[in-house]
């Protein structure tokens, strides 16, 4: 791997460029830049066999106020309120979905950053950012049926879905998972005009039989078309 020595330390150029491209894409979604959309990847859809329930709960290991504060720290340019934070437990690991207050009033015909997914980490302990929740209208629906993307800070797309925006609420569905980085999921729910997030169905499945092995993406195509 190529690199340069700076201030007595080796900096790997490939990793550094990947981080720059990921940051560029996230800024593009935050400021509505349609030329910086994430690159879609082949996904595994949730099958017909019933999976294991992802338990969205009202009371979590961490108080809702703490989860809200952590999500707010990860989304400093957005507003996170307790009504938009839904704790969950999946495969024995705790997490939380946080949808920003702005999600109900932004123009979804443009790329948007809408929230974040937090996960509990055993080491060093506590909750941290797992994915950003992004949306874009690359299908040209005037913002009525935008696509949804859950993207790791590295720029890796792990879950995909879509939303349908109505006059009083928005329905969303996360049904695509990028193997082997994520297990198949089926998460259906709504976001009301007051910001409350309701989960109607939440299931996680088993890995697809033909799940592909991890392959490093082309350097210049990590997050961009």
Buried (B, 14 or more C-beta within 10 A) or exposed (E): EEEEEEEEEEEEEEEEEBBEBBEBBBEBBBEBBEEBBBBBBEBBEBEEEEBEEBEBEEEBEBEBEBBBBBBBEBBEEBEBBBBBBBBBBBEEEBBBBBBBBBBBEBEBBBBBBBBBBBBBEEEEEEBBBBBBBBBBBEEEBEBBBBBBBBBBBEBBBBBBBBBBBEEEBBBBBBBBBBBBBBBBBBBBBBBEEEBBBEBEEBBBBEEBEEBEEEEEBEEEEBBBE
